[in-house]
Amino acid sequence: MKAISILGSTGSIGCNTLKVVEHLAGEFRVVALGAGKNMEKLAEQIRRFQPELVAVETEECAEDLLRRISNFKSRIPKIEIGATGLIRVATHEQATTVVSATVGAVGFVPTLRALEAGKRVALANKETLVMAGELMTEAARKNNAEILPVDSEHNALHQCLRGESSGEVRRLILTASGGPFRTKSKDDIENATIEQALNHPTWNMGDKITIDCATLMNKGLEVIEARWLFDFPADEIAVVVHPQSVVHSMIEMIDGSIIAQMGVTDMRHAIQYALTFPLRKSSCLPPLDFAKLSHLTFEEPDLEKFPCLALAYRALKIGGTMPATLNAANEIAVQAFLDSKIRLSDIPKIIESVMNEHESQPATSLEVILETDARARKQAIIKLDKNAAAD
Amino acid sequence: MKAISILGSTGSIGCNTLKVVEHLAGEFRVVALGAGKNMEKLAEQIRRFQPELVAVETEECAEDLLRRISNFKSRIPKIEIGATGLIRVATHEQATTVVSATVGAVGFVPTLRALEAGKRVALANKETLVMAGELMTEAARKNNAEILPVDSEHNALHQCLRGESSGEVRRLILTASGGPFRTKSKDDIENATIEQALNHPTWNMGDKITIDCATLMNKGLEVIEARWLFDFPADEIAVVVHPQSVVHSMIEMIDGSIIAQMGVTDMRHAIQYALTFPLRKSSCLPPLDFAKLSHLTFEEPDLEKFPCLALAYRALKIGGTMPATLNAANEIAVQAFLDSKIRLSDIPKIIESVMNEHESQPATSLEVILETDARARKQAIIKLDKNAAAD
C-alpha cells in the first residue's frame, strides 16, 4: 500500500484526492494532511483516513481541531502548525507521493522540499511552477523525484506524450474553454460583474482560478507550467480555444499527427492518473458518452480581448523572475477584483504595469523568488491605490 | 537506406506510397513493384524509382510494358507475371518492408508470404485480415514479422496504443464518417443511385471501398481487422459515427480517459507512419488547422439502417470462416450494385443469405480460406441470379 500526503486536503483538489483514495480501496493510505482553516472538514478527514500527522494554519485552528477529534476512538494524529507544519506534511518520511494542492504561493516551499526529498509530487498548485519552474524541475532532476501534473490540461499532455519521443513533438496544444466572456465584447468584459466572471462554462473550481479562467490568465499560467513540466519553449506551446472542454489538450507530432486526450470534466480523473501512473486503474467516473456529446469546436484565442494570455507569453519569453512577477501581480489584482476594488479589465493593466517596472533576474534561488514575489505584490498594491485614487 | 516492395503500386495507396518515398528522399529505395494492368503508370514508376523487379497481371501487360520501357537509359527491371510474380515482389530478399495495397483477395497469398519471410507489412488490403486474420497474425508472430496498419482508423489506433498497456484499454473506438446516406431515410438508401453511393463525404478512394463506406460494411470489415491487429474481442471494439473524419479513431482506457488521433484526411500520413515507425518523420502534409475546423460531432451508428455493420459483428462473433464468407459475398454484391444489377439495399440481403447457409469452420489453413472464399462467391452469384429472376 502506497503512502500519500496531501497539502491542501480540505480544498477542492484535496477532497477529490481523498475520494480517489477511497475508490482505490487498499491501494493508498493517507499518512499526512495539510489544511488551512476548515477544521470541521479536517476532523472528518482524520476520522475517515487516520493520518499520522496533520498541519493547520494557526494555534487557534489546532485547539479547535483538538476539541473536535479528542473523543475519536481511533488514533489522534500529531498536529503541527503553520509553514513548518506544511513542510513536515510534505516531507513525511513514509509518504512516497505528495499531492500539492494548496492555492497560491503557500505551497511553494513545501512542494520544493517534497521534491528535494525525492517524492513523487502530484502537482495541482500551478503557481509553484510559474514562480519557480527552474528551481522545482532542477530539484526534481537532482533528487530523482517526479512531478505528475494534476491540472487537467497538463495531465492530458502527459498522457498524450506517453510512448512518444519529445524530439518528434512539434508543439503542445493546450485547450482553453475560453471562459464566460469568450463570445462577449470588450465592453462587456470592461463592465463584467463578479458573478458573471465566476460563472465558468464547464469547470467548477475555486474563485481565484475561475477569475483566471475569465481573463485567460489561467491559460497563460498553464503555458508557463507546460514549459517546465515538458521542457518545451514558449513558441512550441500553443493555445486553442475549445469551449466544450472535452478535449483536455493535444500534442502535434512532426508528421502532422495530433494525439489528443479527452474525458469528462472531473478532476478525479487527473488526480487518479497522477497517483497510479505508470499504471491506470479502473475509474469511479462514468466514461465519456459520445452519443451525448454536443458538437466540439475550436478557435484561436483573441489576445486583444484577453491581454493576460499575451502577458504570460511575454513573461515566459523574458524568463527569470518575470513569471513570478506576473503571478504575484495577478494574485493581488484578482483579489482586488473579487473585493470589488477594480474592474475585470483592470487586472491586465495592473499586471503589465508591474511587469514594466520589473527588471528580470535569474530565478535560481528560493530567496530571489520569494523576494520577487513580495516586491511584485507590494508594487501591485501601490498600483491599486493609484487606480483607486484616479477613480 | 531501407528497401521496400509495393503490391498494387499503380493504385491509390501505391501511388501515395511512392509520393511518401519521394518526400522522405534518401530514406527508402523501391526494390519491387507489383501492378495490375496500368502499364503506362507502371512505366512512369519504373523510370522514376528504378526497381529491380516488377510484377504485372498478364503476358500482354508484360509485352506492353517492355515496349514502353525498352528505351529507358536506366536499368530495365526483371518482369514477372501473375500470382507468382506478386509473390516474388512480396518476398524480394532485399525488401524489409512490403506495402500490401492491392484491392480484394489478390493480395492475400503474397501478403502471407511476406509475413512468413519476416518482413514488415504495411497493410492497406483489409480483406487480408478479414479473410485470414488468424493465419496472418500467426504467421507474423512465428516469423517475427510486423503488421503496420495503413487504414487511417487502424493507423490511428496504433498511434493511440503507443505507450499504453493493452490490459488497461477498455475498448477501441473506430470512427466512421457515416457515408453519404447517414442522414438519409431507409427509402432513400433503397433507391440510391450508383452516383449517390459513390459520393463519399470526406475521403476520395476506389469504387469498391466507397460503396462499402455507403453501406457501413467498410466499418464492419475494419472491426474485424481491428480484432486481429490489436487482439481485442468484438465487444471491446466500438464504432462511433463522426461525419467530419477529423478524429481518425480513439481508445478508451479503464480509467475513462480517451486517447484520440486526429489529422488531415490524406492517406500519406498513415503510409508514412507505417514506413517510418517507430520513428516519426516530418510530413509533406499541412498540419490540421484548428481555427479552420468546422465543429466535430459524434453519434451512434444506426444498425437498422445499415445492416452490413451488424452482419460484420455477427461474422466476427461466429468466427472461423464466417468473416471470409461475409467478405466474399460482399465483394460479389458490391460489384453487382456497381454493374446496376441490384439495389444498394440488396447488398446486406445477399450477404446475410450467403452467411445463413454457411457453416463456419476453423480458418486455420490457406486452403480452407480460399475454398470458403470461392464457395461464398459462387453462392452470392446464385443469390444474385435468384434476385434477378424475382424482379
HADDOCK unambig.tbl for C-alpha pairs under 7 A between the chains (distance, minus, plus):
assign (segid A and resid 162 and name CA) (segid B and resid 163 and name CA) 4.92 0.50 0.50
assign (segid A and resid 163 and name CA) (segid B and resid 162 and name CA) 4.92 0.50 0.50
assign (segid A and resid 163 and name CA) (segid B and resid 163 and name CA) 3.72 0.50 0.50
assign (segid A and resid 168 and name CA) (segid B and resid 280 and name CA) 6.32 0.50 0.50
assign (segid A and resid 254 and name CA) (segid B and resid 280 and name CA) 6.85 0.50 0.50
assign (segid A and resid 254 and name CA) (segid B and resid 281 and name CA) 6.23 0.50 0.50
assign (segid A and resid 254 and name CA) (segid B and resid 282 and name CA) 4.86 0.50 0.50
assign (segid A and resid 254 and name CA) (segid B and resid 283 and name CA) 6.67 0.50 0.50
assign (segid A and resid 255 and name CA) (segid B and resid 280 and name CA) 6.07 0.50 0.50
assign (segid A and resid 255 and name CA) (segid B and resid 281 and name CA) 5.46 0.50 0.50
assign (segid A and resid 255 and name CA) (segid B and resid 282 and name CA) 4.61 0.50 0.50
assign (segid A and resid 255 and name CA) (segid B and resid 283 and name CA) 4.40 0.50 0.50
assign (segid A and resid 256 and name CA) (segid B and resid 263 and name CA) 6.75 0.50 0.50
assign (segid A and resid 256 and name CA) (segid B and resid 283 and name CA) 6.24 0.50 0.50
assign (segid A and resid 256 and name CA) (segid B and resid 287 and name CA) 4.87 0.50 0.50
assign (segid A and resid 257 and name CA) (segid B and resid 261 and name CA) 6.88 0.50 0.50
assign (segid A and resid 257 and name CA) (segid B and resid 262 and name CA) 6.20 0.50 0.50
assign (segid A and resid 257 and name CA) (segid B and resid 263 and name CA) 5.36 0.50 0.50
assign (segid A and resid 258 and name CA) (segid B and resid 261 and name CA) 5.52 0.50 0.50
assign (segid A and resid 258 and name CA) (segid B and resid 262 and name CA) 4.86 0.50 0.50
assign (segid A and resid 258 and name CA) (segid B and resid 263 and name CA) 5.90 0.50 0.50
assign (segid A and resid 259 and name CA) (segid B and resid 259 and name CA) 6.96 0.50 0.50
assign (segid A and resid 259 and name CA) (segid B and resid 260 and name CA) 5.68 0.50 0.50
assign (segid A and resid 259 and name CA) (segid B and resid 261 and name CA) 4.61 0.50 0.50
assign (segid A and resid 259 and name CA) (segid B and resid 262 and name CA) 6.35 0.50 0.50
assign (segid A and resid 260 and name CA) (segid B and resid 259 and name CA) 5.67 0.50 0.50
assign (segid A and resid 260 and name CA) (segid B and resid 260 and name CA) 5.02 0.50 0.50
assign (segid A and resid 260 and name CA) (segid B and resid 261 and name CA) 6.21 0.50 0.50
assign (segid A and resid 261 and name CA) (segid B and resid 257 and name CA) 6.88 0.50 0.50
assign (segid A and resid 261 and name CA) (segid B and resid 258 and name CA) 5.51 0.50 0.50
assign (segid A and resid 261 and name CA) (segid B and resid 259 and name CA) 4.60 0.50 0.50
assign (segid A and resid 261 and name CA) (segid B and resid 260 and name CA) 6.21 0.50 0.50
assign (segid A and resid 262 and name CA) (segid B and resid 257 and name CA) 6.20 0.50 0.50
assign (segid A and resid 262 and name CA) (segid B and resid 258 and name CA) 4.85 0.50 0.50
assign (segid A and resid 262 and name CA) (segid B and resid 259 and name CA) 6.34 0.50 0.50
assign (segid A and resid 263 and name CA) (segid B and resid 256 and name CA) 6.74 0.50 0.50
assign (segid A and resid 263 and name CA) (segid B and resid 257 and name CA) 5.34 0.50 0.50
assign (segid A and resid 263 and name CA) (segid B and resid 258 and name CA) 5.87 0.50 0.50
assign (segid A and resid 280 and name CA) (segid B and resid 168 and name CA) 6.32 0.50 0.50
assign (segid A and resid 280 and name CA) (segid B and resid 254 and name CA) 6.86 0.50 0.50
assign (segid A and resid 280 and name CA) (segid B and resid 255 and name CA) 6.08 0.50 0.50
assign (segid A and resid 281 and name CA) (segid B and resid 254 and name CA) 6.22 0.50 0.50
assign (segid A and resid 281 and name CA) (segid B and resid 255 and name CA) 5.47 0.50 0.50
assign (segid A and resid 282 and name CA) (segid B and resid 254 and name CA) 4.82 0.50 0.50
assign (segid A and resid 282 and name CA) (segid B and resid 255 and name CA) 4.62 0.50 0.50
assign (segid A and resid 283 and name CA) (segid B and resid 254 and name CA) 6.64 0.50 0.50
assign (segid A and resid 283 and name CA) (segid B and resid 255 and name CA) 4.38 0.50 0.50
assign (segid A and resid 283 and name CA) (segid B and resid 256 and name CA) 6.22 0.50 0.50
assign (segid A and resid 287 and name CA) (segid B and resid 256 and name CA) 4.86 0.50 0.50
assign (segid A and resid 290 and name CA) (segid B and resid 298 and name CA) 5.80 0.50 0.50
assign (segid A and resid 290 and name CA) (segid B and resid 299 and name CA) 6.45 0.50 0.50
assign (segid A and resid 291 and name CA) (segid B and resid 298 and name CA) 6.08 0.50 0.50
assign (segid A and resid 291 and name CA) (segid B and resid 299 and name CA) 4.62 0.50 0.50
assign (segid A and resid 291 and name CA) (segid B and resid 300 and name CA) 5.63 0.50 0.50
assign (segid A and resid 293 and name CA) (segid B and resid 298 and name CA) 6.84 0.50 0.50
assign (segid A and resid 294 and name CA) (segid B and resid 297 and name CA) 6.82 0.50 0.50
assign (segid A and resid 295 and name CA) (segid B and resid 295 and name CA) 5.77 0.50 0.50
assign (segid A and resid 295 and name CA) (segid B and resid 296 and name CA) 5.25 0.50 0.50
assign (segid A and resid 295 and name CA) (segid B and resid 297 and name CA) 4.61 0.50 0.50
assign (segid A and resid 296 and name CA) (segid B and resid 295 and name CA) 5.24 0.50 0.50
assign (segid A and resid 296 and name CA) (segid B and resid 296 and name CA) 4.76 0.50 0.50
assign (segid A and resid 296 and name CA) (segid B and resid 297 and name CA) 6.39 0.50 0.50
assign (segid A and resid 297 and name CA) (segid B and resid 294 and name CA) 6.81 0.50 0.50
assign (segid A and resid 297 and name CA) (segid B and resid 295 and name CA) 4.58 0.50 0.50
assign (segid A and resid 297 and name CA) (segid B and resid 296 and name CA) 6.38 0.50 0.50
assign (segid A and resid 298 and name CA) (segid B and resid 290 and name CA) 5.76 0.50 0.50
assign (segid A and resid 298 and name CA) (segid B and resid 291 and name CA) 6.06 0.50 0.50
assign (segid A and resid 298 and name CA) (segid B and resid 293 and name CA) 6.82 0.50 0.50
assign (segid A and resid 299 and name CA) (segid B and resid 290 and name CA) 6.44 0.50 0.50
assign (segid A and resid 299 and name CA) (segid B and resid 291 and name CA) 4.60 0.50 0.50
assign (segid A and resid 300 and name CA) (segid B and resid 291 and name CA) 5.63 0.50 0.50
